[in-house]
Amino acid sequence: MTKFDKSKLPSRYVTEGPARAPHRSYYYAMGMTEDEIHQPLVGVATCWNEAAPCNIALSRQAQAVKGGVKEAHGSPREFTTITVTDGIAMGHEGMRSSLASREAIADTVELTMRGHCYDALVGLAGCDKSLPGMMMAMVRLNVPSVFVYGGSILPGKAPQIDDIPEDFRTRDLTVQDMFEAVGRHQNGEMSDKALDVLERVACPSAGACGGQFTANTMACVSEAIGLALMNSSGMPAPYESRDQYGEASGRAVMDLLASNVRARDVVTRKSLENAARVVACTGGSTNAGLHLPAIAHEAGIEFFLDDVCEIFRDTPYFVDLKPGGTYVAKDLYEAGGIPVVMKELRKAGLIHEDCVTASGRSIGEELDRIDREADGKVIYPIDQPLTKTGGVVGLKGNLAPDGAIVKVAGIPTQHQRFTGPARVFECEEEAFAAVKAREYEEGEVIVIRNEGPAGGPGMREMLATTAALSGQGMGKKVALITDGRFSGATRGFCVGHVGPEAAHCGPIALLRNGDTITIDAVSGELSVDLSDEELAERKKDWAGPKETIYASGALYKYAKLVGETYKGAVTHPGGKAERHVYMDL
């Protein structure tokens, strides 16, 4: 018989008492035994699909999780949700679906859990928005929860043939290199043959993009915030030995259920600060500045872009990962992974050690178990960092009263200031076409507006444009600002999340060609050389938001509901407005 008292668990509503005989008949129809029906029901949610390599290994990994749940006297119930994979959606209209998919993932996991009265959740995710979406659902439901990352892709290797530029032949390849190869090809510096060969070798296996792009950044967050077991995010997706982490995660969620440790016992203000530290010191994706506030919002915690950037400002950057650095996720795993990174942060007193984790142990207790040290190659000692401040910086000023964010990992301090005339584009396609045709000048600040969460709609990422600039050798000779987002794979001096967005008549909506823009990542400034009076006059002449073709459907609903970028671009009132706790209904 079950080792758990189900009298207070949600699943009692579908399995216990004479009135639930019809419900139990459904479970018998699926081959469950009487004991299994009366055990806790554990949702095992995956974002498995055939859209991209990020998610293709999740279905197999879910089976290992289910084995762990069964070993610990739980009954796993597997279900899937959607994913929109940024690598496929990038550079065209499909990218509008990406950020909206984060909300859809959280919503669908919530609805499935509620509809079937599951008692706990193990969530597996592999691609950019599916990681925060899954963690948001865990915190929203506040059930015992364990997160499992699907793992990163193996690095690609180019063959040693003369057609392929030498710098591509001598480094590990990621999908970022393919976007940059397109820029080289457009620039006449790469042949059709070389591009054709590279696209066949850049992504050699299942798994999410290999650099410290958004997926791996949020995977590191899952460990640092405590929702994932220590070191579970590092192992590449093709390694079938990942199963041990799946099984352990299944057992761990049953321990959390037995102890009544819920997601919001794990996700606290302190654990969010730990997560932001890890993003900063690894040179992680600017998208963490959007996702951490959104996860916090689900718990009713005010942890906005400003708070994230405050932590970024005084956290050393000491893990040398692509796109700003040299190494990929597999290298970080082999160097000891996030546990060794957090151990270095602890040496500088930058980690809250009392935060509880998915194992039931505190962060401090987990780090006490780690005997490996920084290797000095992938993970530098914290007292010998790559730079003294984080790889991601927040900006504010009269061009971004609500803030903006820029990734400076790999950019020397002397190149973290940029002043130049604006060249304004009304959408990403306009900007990409101009870059492709070289219709811009060295020293300009390229402005892409109307790409915010509401105005886009969907807050697209600008990787195609930024990668084309890098491929043309102009990544350091121009800057770029947008009310949209940047991919975690973006490099160069690129400012995203400029708020308020153009659709809400933020100052970015009022810019004109030739306006002098200053970006200073050292002082944290993003400003335009216009007086308050001039901006007010321009505001009077503003014609209103750019008209959108998305006048119905999911993106219409998203644009109507989505809030400010600096608060995480969320679509509902969050934990502060709750009037019930799902687990206690």
KEZA-50154 format. One record per residue (C-alpha): residue number from 1; residue in one letter; x, y, z. Coordinates in steps of 0.25 Angstrom, whole numbers, padded with zeros to 4 digits. Layout:
N
   k r     x     y     z
 NUM A     X     Y     Z
...
***
This chain:
585
   k r     x     y     z
   1 M  0000  0000  0000
   2 T  0004  0015 -0001
   3 K  0014  0020  0009
   4 F  0007  0034  0008
   5 D -0006  0039  0014
   6 K -0014  0044  0003
   7 S -0025  0050  0011
   8 K -0019  0064  0009
   9 L -0013  0063 -0005
  10 P -0020  0068 -0017
  11 S -0020  0054 -0024
  12 R -0030  0050 -0013
  13 Y -0041  0057 -0022
  14 V -0039  0047 -0033
  15 T -0035  0034 -0026
  16 E -0041  0033 -0012
  17 G -0055  0029 -0007
  18 P -0067  0022 -0014
  19 A -0071  0034 -0022
  20 R -0058  0033 -0030
  21 A -0061  0019 -0035
  22 P -0063  0025 -0049
  23 H -0050  0033 -0048
  24 R -0042  0020 -0044
  25 S -0048  0012 -0055
  26 Y -0040  0021 -0064
  27 Y -0027  0018 -0057
  28 Y -0030  0003 -0058
  29 A -0032  0005 -0073
  30 M -0018  0010 -0074
  31 G -0012 -0002 -0067
  32 M -0010  0004 -0053
  33 T -0011 -0005 -0041
  34 E -0019 -0003 -0029
  35 D -0007  0001 -0021
  36 E -0002  0011 -0032
  37 I -0016  0018 -0032
  38 H -0015  0020 -0017
  39 Q -0001  0026 -0018
  40 P  0002  0040 -0020
  41 L  0000  0044 -0034
  42 V  0013  0052 -0039
  43 G  0012  0060 -0052
  44 V  0024  0057 -0061
  45 A  0024  0069 -0071
  46 T  0033  0069 -0083
  47 C  0034  0079 -0095
  48 W  0037  0068 -0104
  49 N  0035  0070 -0119
  50 E  0042  0068 -0132
  51 A  0044  0083 -0135
  52 A  0058  0084 -0131
  53 P  0070  0076 -0125
  54 C  0068  0083 -0112
  55 N  0055  0075 -0109
  56 I  0057  0062 -0116
  57 A  0064  0055 -0104
  58 L  0053  0059 -0094
  59 S  0044  0047 -0096
  60 R  0054  0037 -0093
  61 Q  0059  0044 -0081
  62 A  0045  0045 -0075
  63 Q  0045  0030 -0075
  64 A  0057  0030 -0065
  65 V  0049  0041 -0056
  66 K  0037  0032 -0056
  67 G  0046  0020 -0051
  68 G  0051  0029 -0040
  69 V  0037  0033 -0036
  70 K  0032  0018 -0036
  71 E  0044  0014 -0027
  72 A  0040  0024 -0017
  73 H  0025  0019 -0017
  74 G  0019  0030 -0026
  75 S  0011  0028 -0038
  76 P  0017  0036 -0050
  77 R  0007  0042 -0060
  78 E  0014  0047 -0072
  79 F  0009  0059 -0081
  80 T  0015  0068 -0091
  81 T  0014  0083 -0094
  82 I  0018  0092 -0105
  83 T  0032  0098 -0109
  84 V  0035  0108 -0119
  85 T  0050  0107 -0122
  86 D  0057  0120 -0124
  87 G  0068  0114 -0133
  88 I  0057  0110 -0143
  89 A  0048  0123 -0141
  90 M  0059  0133 -0142
  91 G  0060  0143 -0152
  92 H  0045  0143 -0157
  93 E  0031  0145 -0153
  94 G  0032  0131 -0145
  95 M  0040  0138 -0134
  96 R  0028  0146 -0129
  97 S  0023  0132 -0124
  98 S  0035  0130 -0115
  99 L  0033  0139 -0103
 100 A  0018  0136 -0103
 101 S  0021  0121 -0103
 102 R  0027  0123 -0089
 103 E  0013  0128 -0084
 104 A  0006  0116 -0091
 105 I  0016  0106 -0085
 106 A  0013  0111 -0071
 107 D -0002  0112 -0074
 108 T -0003  0098 -0080
 109 V  0005  0091 -0069
 110 E -0003  0098 -0058
 111 L -0016  0094 -0065
 112 T -0012  0080 -0067
 113 M -0007  0079 -0052
 114 R -0020  0085 -0047
 115 G -0029  0077 -0056
 116 H -0024  0064 -0052
 117 C -0021  0068 -0037
 118 Y -0006  0063 -0038
 119 D  0002  0064 -0025
 120 A  0016  0068 -0029
 121 L  0023  0072 -0042
 122 V  0036  0068 -0049
 123 G  0038  0077 -0061
 124 L  0047  0074 -0073
 125 A  0051  0085 -0082
 126 G  0061  0087 -0093
 127 C  0060  0100 -0100
 128 D  0060  0115 -0097
 129 K  0046  0118 -0093
 130 S  0042  0104 -0088
 131 L  0052  0105 -0076
 132 P  0046  0118 -0070
 133 G  0032  0114 -0074
 134 M  0033  0101 -0067
 135 M  0039  0107 -0054
 136 M  0028  0118 -0054
 137 A  0018  0107 -0054
 138 M  0025  0100 -0042
 139 V  0025  0113 -0034
 140 R  0011  0117 -0038
 141 L  0005  0104 -0034
 142 N  0014  0103 -0022
 143 V  0015  0088 -0022
 144 P  0027  0080 -0018
 145 S  0035  0081 -0031
 146 V  0048  0077 -0037
 147 F  0053  0083 -0051
 148 V  0062  0074 -0060
 149 Y  0069  0081 -0072
 150 G  0070  0072 -0085
 151 G  0085  0075 -0087
 152 S  0093  0083 -0097
 153 I  0097  0079 -0111
 154 L  0111  0074 -0113
 155 P  0120  0084 -0120
 156 G  0122  0083 -0135
 157 K  0135  0082 -0143
 158 A  0138  0087 -0157
 159 P  0146  0078 -0166
 160 Q  0160  0083 -0170
 161 I  0157  0088 -0184
 162 D  0162  0100 -0190
 163 D  0148  0106 -0194
 164 I  0145  0108 -0179
 165 P  0152  0120 -0172
 166 E  0162  0116 -0163
 167 D  0156  0122 -0150
 168 F  0144  0113 -0153
 169 R  0153  0101 -0154
 170 T  0160  0103 -0141
 171 R  0148  0105 -0131
 172 D  0137  0097 -0126
 173 L  0124  0101 -0134
 174 T  0111  0105 -0129
 175 V  0098  0110 -0136
 176 Q  0103  0124 -0133
 177 D  0115  0121 -0143
 178 M  0104  0118 -0154
 179 F  0097  0131 -0152
 180 E  0111  0138 -0153
 181 A  0114  0129 -0165
 182 V  0102  0135 -0172
 183 G  0108  0149 -0170
 184 R  0122  0144 -0176
 185 H  0115  0138 -0188
 186 Q  0107  0151 -0190
 187 N  0120  0158 -0189
 188 G  0126  0150 -0200
 189 E  0136  0144 -0190
 190 M  0131  0130 -0190
 191 S  0127  0121 -0202
 192 D  0114  0114 -0204
 193 K  0122  0101 -0202
 194 A  0127  0105 -0188
 195 L  0114  0109 -0184
 196 D  0108  0096 -0188
 197 V  0118  0088 -0181
 198 L  0117  0096 -0168
 199 E  0102  0095 -0167
 200 R  0104  0079 -0167
 201 V  0114  0079 -0156
 202 A  0111  0090 -0147
 203 C  0100  0083 -0139
 204 P  0104  0068 -0138
 205 S  0095  0063 -0127
 206 A  0082  0065 -0119
 207 G  0082  0076 -0108
 208 A  0081  0091 -0106
 209 C  0090  0101 -0112
 210 G  0104  0099 -0106
 211 G  0109  0113 -0102
 212 Q  0104  0121 -0090
 213 F  0092  0125 -0098
 214 T  0078  0125 -0092
 215 A  0076  0110 -0090
 216 N  0089  0108 -0083
 217 T  0088  0121 -0075
 218 M  0074  0117 -0070
 219 A  0079  0102 -0068
 220 C  0090  0108 -0059
 221 V  0079  0117 -0052
 222 S  0071  0104 -0049
 223 E  0082  0099 -0041
 224 A  0086  0112 -0034
 225 I  0071  0115 -0030
 226 G  0070  0101 -0024
 227 L  0059  0095 -0033
 228 A  0069  0085 -0040
 229 L  0078  0075 -0033
 230 M  0093  0080 -0033
 231 N  0101  0077 -0045
 232 S  0089  0071 -0053
 233 S  0089  0082 -0064
 234 G  0103  0080 -0068
 235 M  0104  0067 -0075
 236 P  0101  0067 -0090
 237 A  0088  0062 -0095
 238 P  0093  0050 -0103
 239 Y  0100  0044 -0091
 240 E  0090  0033 -0087
 241 S  0097  0034 -0073
 242 R  0088  0046 -0071
 243 D  0078  0035 -0067
 244 Q  0084  0035 -0053
 245 Y  0080  0050 -0051
 246 G  0066  0047 -0056
 247 E  0064  0035 -0047
 248 A  0070  0043 -0035
 249 S  0060  0055 -0039
 250 G  0048  0045 -0038
 251 R  0052  0040 -0024
 252 A  0055  0054 -0020
 253 V  0041  0060 -0023
 254 M  0035  0048 -0014
 255 D  0044  0052 -0003
 256 L  0040  0067 -0004
 257 L  0025  0062 -0004
 258 A  0028  0054  0008
 259 S  0034  0066  0015
 260 N  0024  0076  0009
 261 V  0035  0085  0003
 262 R  0028  0093 -0008
 263 A  0034  0101 -0019
 264 R  0032  0114 -0012
 265 D  0040  0109  0000
 266 V  0052  0107 -0011
 267 V  0049  0120 -0019
 268 T  0051  0132 -0010
 269 R  0057  0145 -0011
 270 K  0071  0140 -0006
 271 S  0070  0128 -0016
 272 L  0067  0138 -0028
 273 E  0079  0146 -0024
 274 N  0088  0133 -0024
 275 A  0082  0131 -0038
 276 A  0085  0145 -0043
 277 R  0100  0143 -0038
 278 V  0102  0131 -0046
 279 V  0096  0138 -0059
 280 A  0106  0149 -0056
 281 C  0119  0141 -0054
 282 T  0116  0132 -0065
 283 G  0114  0143 -0075
 284 G  0100  0138 -0077
 285 S  0088  0142 -0086
 286 T  0082  0156 -0085
 287 N  0069  0148 -0085
 288 A  0071  0144 -0070
 289 G  0067  0159 -0068
 290 L  0053  0156 -0073
 291 H  0052  0142 -0068
 292 L  0056  0143 -0053
 293 P  0046  0155 -0051
 294 A  0035  0146 -0057
 295 I  0039  0134 -0048
 296 A  0039  0143 -0036
 297 H  0025  0149 -0040
 298 E  0019  0135 -0039
 299 A  0023  0135 -0024
 300 G  0018  0149 -0022
 301 I  0033  0154 -0020
 302 E  0036  0167 -0026
 303 F  0050  0165 -0033
 304 F  0051  0174 -0045
 305 L  0061  0177 -0056
 306 D  0067  0187 -0046
 307 D  0069  0177 -0035
 308 V  0075  0167 -0045
 309 C  0085  0177 -0051
 310 E  0089  0182 -0037
 311 I  0094  0168 -0034
 312 F  0101  0167 -0048
 313 R  0108  0180 -0045
 314 D  0116  0175 -0033
 315 T  0118  0160 -0038
 316 P  0132  0157 -0044
 317 Y  0131  0150 -0058
 318 F  0140  0138 -0057
 319 V  0134  0126 -0065
 320 D  0140  0127 -0080
 321 L  0128  0122 -0088
 322 K  0123  0126 -0102
 323 P  0118  0135 -0108
 324 G  0127  0145 -0101
 325 G  0138  0135 -0097
 326 T  0144  0122 -0102
 327 Y  0137  0109 -0097
 328 V  0124  0102 -0098
 329 A  0114  0095 -0088
 330 K  0121  0082 -0089
 331 D  0134  0088 -0085
 332 L  0128  0094 -0073
 333 Y  0122  0081 -0069
 334 E  0136  0074 -0070
 335 A  0142  0085 -0061
 336 G  0132  0082 -0050
 337 G  0120  0090 -0054
 338 I  0111  0100 -0046
 339 P  0115  0094 -0033
 340 V  0129  0098 -0035
 341 V  0125  0112 -0040
 342 M  0116  0114 -0027
 343 K  0127  0109 -0019
 344 E  0136  0121 -0024
 345 L  0124  0130 -0022
 346 R  0124  0125 -0007
 347 K  0138  0129 -0005
 348 A  0135  0143 -0008
 349 G  0123  0143  0001
 350 L  0113  0145 -0011
 351 I  0104  0133 -0009
 352 H  0093  0131  0001
 353 E  0096  0117  0007
 354 D  0083  0115  0015
 355 C  0074  0114  0003
 356 V  0068  0100  0002
 357 T  0069  0092 -0011
 358 A  0062  0080 -0018
 359 S  0071  0070 -0011
 360 G  0065  0075  0003
 361 R  0079  0080  0006
 362 S  0083  0095  0007
 363 I  0092  0101 -0004
 364 G  0103  0102  0007
 365 E  0102  0087  0010
 366 E  0102  0084 -0005
 367 L  0115  0092 -0007
 368 D  0121  0085  0005
 369 R  0120  0072 -0003
 370 I  0128  0078 -0015
 371 D  0143  0075 -0014
 372 R  0147  0080 -0028
 373 E  0153  0094 -0030
 374 A  0153  0104 -0042
 375 D  0162  0099 -0053
 376 G  0167  0113 -0057
 377 K  0163  0111 -0071
 378 V  0148  0109 -0072
 379 I  0145  0114 -0058
 380 Y  0155  0124 -0053
 381 P  0157  0126 -0038
 382 I  0148  0137 -0033
 383 D  0160  0146 -0029
 384 Q  0166  0145 -0043
 385 P  0153  0148 -0051
 386 L  0152  0151 -0066
 387 T  0146  0164 -0062
 388 K  0142  0170 -0048
 389 T  0128  0172 -0051
 390 G  0117  0163 -0057
 391 G  0116  0159 -0072
 392 V  0102  0166 -0073
 393 V  0100  0180 -0069
 394 G  0087  0189 -0067
 395 L  0086  0203 -0073
 396 K  0077  0214 -0070
 397 G  0075  0229 -0075
 398 N  0065  0238 -0083
 399 L  0065  0227 -0094
 400 A  0061  0216 -0084
 401 P  0054  0221 -0072
 402 D  0050  0207 -0069
 403 G  0063  0201 -0072
 404 A  0071  0193 -0082
 405 I  0081  0182 -0082
 406 V  0094  0179 -0089
 407 K  0103  0167 -0090
 408 V  0118  0172 -0088
 409 A  0124  0158 -0086
 410 G  0137  0158 -0095
 411 I  0136  0173 -0098
 412 P  0148  0180 -0092
 413 T  0145  0192 -0083
 414 Q  0150  0202 -0092
 415 H  0140  0197 -0103
 416 Q  0128  0198 -0093
 417 R  0125  0212 -0097
 418 F  0119  0216 -0110
 419 T  0113  0230 -0115
 420 G  0108  0231 -0129
 421 P  0097  0236 -0138
 422 A  0084  0228 -0138
 423 R  0080  0220 -0151
 424 V  0065  0216 -0148
 425 F  0058  0204 -0153
 426 E  0043  0201 -0150
 427 C  0045  0186 -0149
 428 E  0055  0175 -0150
 429 E  0053  0172 -0165
 430 E  0056  0186 -0169
 431 A  0069  0186 -0161
 432 F  0073  0172 -0166
 433 A  0071  0177 -0180
 434 A  0079  0189 -0178
 435 V  0090  0182 -0171
 436 K  0090  0171 -0183
 437 A  0091  0183 -0193
 438 R  0102  0190 -0184
 439 E  0093  0202 -0183
 440 Y  0098  0207 -0170
 441 E  0111  0214 -0166
 442 E  0122  0210 -0156
 443 G  0120  0218 -0143
 444 E  0105  0218 -0144
 445 V  0095  0213 -0133
 446 I  0085  0204 -0140
 447 V  0071  0205 -0134
 448 I  0061  0195 -0136
 449 R  0048  0198 -0130
 450 N  0033  0193 -0129
 451 E  0039  0179 -0125
 452 G  0035  0180 -0110
 453 P  0025  0170 -0104
 454 A  0013  0177 -0107
 455 G  0017  0185 -0120
 456 G  0024  0173 -0127
 457 P  0016  0166 -0122
 458 G  0025  0156 -0116
 459 M  0038  0163 -0113
 460 R  0046  0156 -0124
 461 E  0061  0153 -0123
 462 M  0070  0160 -0133
 463 L  0081  0149 -0135
 464 A  0080  0149 -0150
 465 T  0083  0164 -0150
 466 T  0094  0164 -0140
 467 A  0100  0151 -0145
 468 A  0101  0158 -0159
 469 L  0108  0170 -0154
 470 S  0118  0161 -0147
 471 G  0120  0153 -0160
 472 Q  0122  0166 -0167
 473 G  0133  0169 -0157
 474 M  0125  0181 -0152
 475 G  0121  0176 -0138
 476 K  0130  0185 -0131
 477 K  0129  0197 -0140
 478 V  0114  0199 -0138
 479 A  0104  0198 -0126
 480 L  0090  0193 -0127
 481 I  0078  0196 -0117
 482 T  0064  0191 -0117
 483 D  0052  0189 -0109
 484 G  0052  0175 -0114
 485 R  0062  0164 -0109
 486 F  0075  0158 -0112
 487 S  0078  0144 -0113
 488 G  0087  0138 -0103
 489 A  0096  0135 -0115
 490 T  0097  0150 -0118
 491 R  0111  0157 -0117
 492 G  0115  0171 -0120
 493 F  0110  0184 -0113
 494 C  0095  0181 -0113
 495 V  0085  0187 -0104
 496 G  0072  0180 -0102
 497 H  0059  0182 -0093
 498 V  0059  0197 -0095
 499 G  0047  0201 -0087
 500 P  0036  0207 -0088
 501 E  0035  0200 -0102
 502 A  0031  0208 -0114
 503 A  0017  0203 -0114
 504 H  0015  0210 -0100
 505 C  0022  0223 -0106
 506 G  0035  0220 -0098
 507 P  0046  0230 -0103
 508 I  0051  0220 -0113
 509 A  0038  0223 -0121
 510 L  0042  0237 -0122
 511 L  0056  0235 -0128
 512 R  0060  0241 -0141
 513 N  0071  0238 -0151
 514 G  0084  0246 -0146
 515 D  0080  0247 -0131
 516 T  0092  0245 -0123
 517 I  0091  0233 -0114
 518 T  0101  0230 -0103
 519 I  0103  0215 -0097
 520 D  0112  0214 -0085
 521 A  0112  0200 -0079
 522 V  0123  0205 -0069
 523 S  0114  0216 -0063
 524 G  0101  0209 -0067
 525 E  0095  0220 -0076
 526 L  0086  0220 -0088
 527 S  0083  0233 -0093
 528 V  0080  0242 -0105
 529 D  0085  0256 -0106
 530 L  0071  0262 -0105
 531 S  0065  0271 -0095
 532 D  0052  0267 -0087
 533 E  0045  0279 -0094
 534 E  0049  0273 -0108
 535 L  0045  0259 -0104
 536 A  0031  0265 -0099
 537 E  0029  0272 -0112
 538 R  0032  0260 -0120
 539 K  0022  0252 -0112
 540 K  0011  0262 -0116
 541 D  0014  0258 -0130
 542 W  0015  0243 -0128
 543 A  0005  0236 -0137
 544 G  0002  0224 -0128
 545 P  0007  0210 -0128
 546 K  0011  0203 -0141
 547 E -0001  0196 -0147
 548 T  0000  0181 -0145
 549 I -0005  0170 -0154
 550 Y -0008  0161 -0142
 551 A -0022  0165 -0139
 552 S -0027  0152 -0134
 553 G -0022  0139 -0129
 554 A -0011  0136 -0118
 555 L -0002  0147 -0121
 556 Y -0014  0157 -0120
 557 K -0017  0152 -0107
 558 Y -0003  0152 -0102
 559 A -0001  0167 -0107
 560 K -0014  0171 -0099
 561 L -0009  0164 -0086
 562 V  0006  0166 -0086
 563 G  0012  0176 -0076
 564 E  0025  0184 -0075
 565 T  0038  0177 -0079
 566 Y  0045  0181 -0066
 567 K  0035  0173 -0058
 568 G  0037  0161 -0067
 569 A  0027  0163 -0078
 570 V  0017  0155 -0070
 571 T  0002  0153 -0073
 572 H -0005  0151 -0060
 573 P -0005  0157 -0046
 574 G  0004  0147 -0040
 575 G  0006  0141 -0026
 576 K  0002  0154 -0019
 577 A -0012  0154 -0024
 578 E -0015  0139 -0020
 579 R -0027  0135 -0012
 580 H -0024  0121 -0011
 581 V -0013  0111 -0011
 582 Y -0015  0099 -0021
 583 M -0009  0089 -0011
 584 D -0018  0092  0000
 585 L -0031  0093 -0008
***
